[in-house]
Amino acid sequence: MRLFIPTFFLATLLSGCATAPPPLTADSPANPDAPAGVPPGRHASLRPDDATSKTRAMLAAAAKAQAEWNERGPVSGTPDEPGAPTKTDAMPSLDHSKMKGMKP
């Protein structure tokens, strides 16, 4: 049994190497006589695609919304309404002179 396994392994290895590989077809990439593929044009890789254009539009809209947020702050109401609060109106001013322990 000890001699059978290595002998069987060696016989299997040699029989696998003794068979001829399958023939290559004319269009197989492993065939040295196969025609070369046509490389893609470079102009397609240099322009933005639809996903890039949509992403840029979304980022521009987000930047505009962020600029409005920075200008007005977290206040309620529509900014187009007359008398709508602005960022400075959102927090009342504090008068520390009337607090105990505070000296003017």
ZABA-702783 format. One record per residue (C-alpha): residue number from 1; x, y, z. Coordinates in Angstrom, 1 decimal. Layout:
N
REC   num       xx       yy       zz
REC   NUM        X        Y        Z
...
This chain:
104
REC   num       xx       yy       zz
REC     1      0.0      0.0      0.0
REC     2      2.9      2.4      0.8
REC     3      4.3      1.8     -2.7
REC     4      1.0      1.9     -4.5
REC     5      0.0      5.5     -3.8
REC     6      3.2      7.2     -5.0
REC     7      3.3      4.9     -8.0
REC     8     -0.4      5.7     -8.9
REC     9      0.3      9.4     -8.5
REC    10      3.4      9.2    -10.8
REC    11      1.5      7.2    -13.4
REC    12     -1.4      9.7    -13.4
REC    13      1.0     12.6    -13.7
REC    14      2.8     11.1    -16.6
REC    15     -0.3     10.1    -18.5
REC    16     -1.7     13.6    -18.1
REC    17      1.5     15.1    -19.6
REC    18      1.6     12.5    -22.5
REC    19     -1.8     13.5    -24.0
REC    20     -1.8     16.3    -26.6
REC    21     -3.5     19.6    -25.7
REC    22     -6.7     20.4    -27.6
REC    23     -6.2     22.3    -30.8
REC    24     -6.6     26.1    -30.7
REC    25     -9.3     27.8    -32.8
REC    26     -8.4     30.6    -35.2
REC    27    -10.0     33.2    -33.0
REC    28     -8.6     31.9    -29.7
REC    29     -6.6     34.6    -27.8
REC    30     -3.9     31.9    -27.1
REC    31     -3.4     31.2    -30.8
REC    32     -0.3     33.2    -32.0
REC    33     -1.9     33.5    -35.4
REC    34     -5.2     35.1    -34.1
REC    35     -5.8     38.6    -35.3
REC    36     -5.1     41.4    -32.8
REC    37     -8.1     43.2    -31.3
REC    38     -8.9     46.8    -32.1
REC    39     -8.1     49.1    -29.2
REC    40    -11.0     51.3    -28.1
REC    41    -10.9     55.0    -29.2
REC    42     -9.4     57.4    -26.7
REC    43    -11.9     60.1    -27.3
REC    44    -14.6     58.1    -25.3
REC    45    -12.5     58.1    -22.2
REC    46    -11.8     61.8    -22.1
REC    47    -15.3     63.1    -22.0
REC    48    -17.6     62.9    -19.0
REC    49    -20.4     60.3    -19.2
REC    50    -24.0     60.6    -18.1
REC    51    -23.3     59.5    -14.5
REC    52    -20.6     62.1    -14.2
REC    53    -22.8     64.9    -15.5
REC    54    -25.7     63.9    -13.2
REC    55    -23.3     63.8    -10.2
REC    56    -21.8     67.2    -11.0
REC    57    -25.4     68.6    -11.3
REC    58    -26.3     67.1     -7.9
REC    59    -23.1     68.5     -6.3
REC    60    -23.8     72.0     -7.7
REC    61    -27.4     71.9     -6.3
REC    62    -26.1     70.7     -2.9
REC    63    -23.5     73.5     -2.9
REC    64    -26.2     76.1     -3.6
REC    65    -28.4     74.7     -0.8
REC    66    -25.4     74.8      1.6
REC    67    -24.7     78.4      0.7
REC    68    -28.3     79.3      1.4
REC    69    -28.1     77.3      4.7
REC    70    -24.9     79.2      5.7
REC    71    -26.6     82.5      4.9
REC    72    -29.9     82.0      6.7
REC    73    -29.1     79.3      9.3
REC    74    -31.5     76.9     10.9
REC    75    -34.6     79.0     11.1
REC    76    -38.2     78.3     10.2
REC    77    -40.2     80.0      7.5
REC    78    -39.7     80.6      3.9
REC    79    -36.8     83.0      3.1
REC    80    -38.9     84.7      0.3
REC    81    -41.6     85.8      2.8
REC    82    -41.3     89.5      3.8
REC    83    -40.1     89.7      7.4
REC    84    -38.7     86.1      7.4
REC    85    -36.1     85.6     10.1
REC    86    -32.5     85.6      9.2
REC    87    -29.6     84.1     11.0
REC    88    -29.1     87.1     13.2
REC    89    -32.8     87.1     14.2
REC    90    -32.7     83.5     15.3
REC    91    -30.9     84.2     18.6
REC    92    -32.0     87.1     20.8
REC    93    -29.3     89.3     22.2
REC    94    -28.4     88.7     25.9
REC    95    -28.2     91.5     28.4
REC    96    -25.7     90.4     31.2
REC    97    -26.1     93.6     33.2
REC    98    -29.2     92.5     35.0
REC    99    -27.8     89.1     36.1
REC   100    -26.7     88.6     39.7
REC   101    -23.0     88.5     40.2
REC   102    -22.2     90.4     37.0
REC   103    -20.7     93.8     37.4
REC   104    -20.8     96.2     34.4
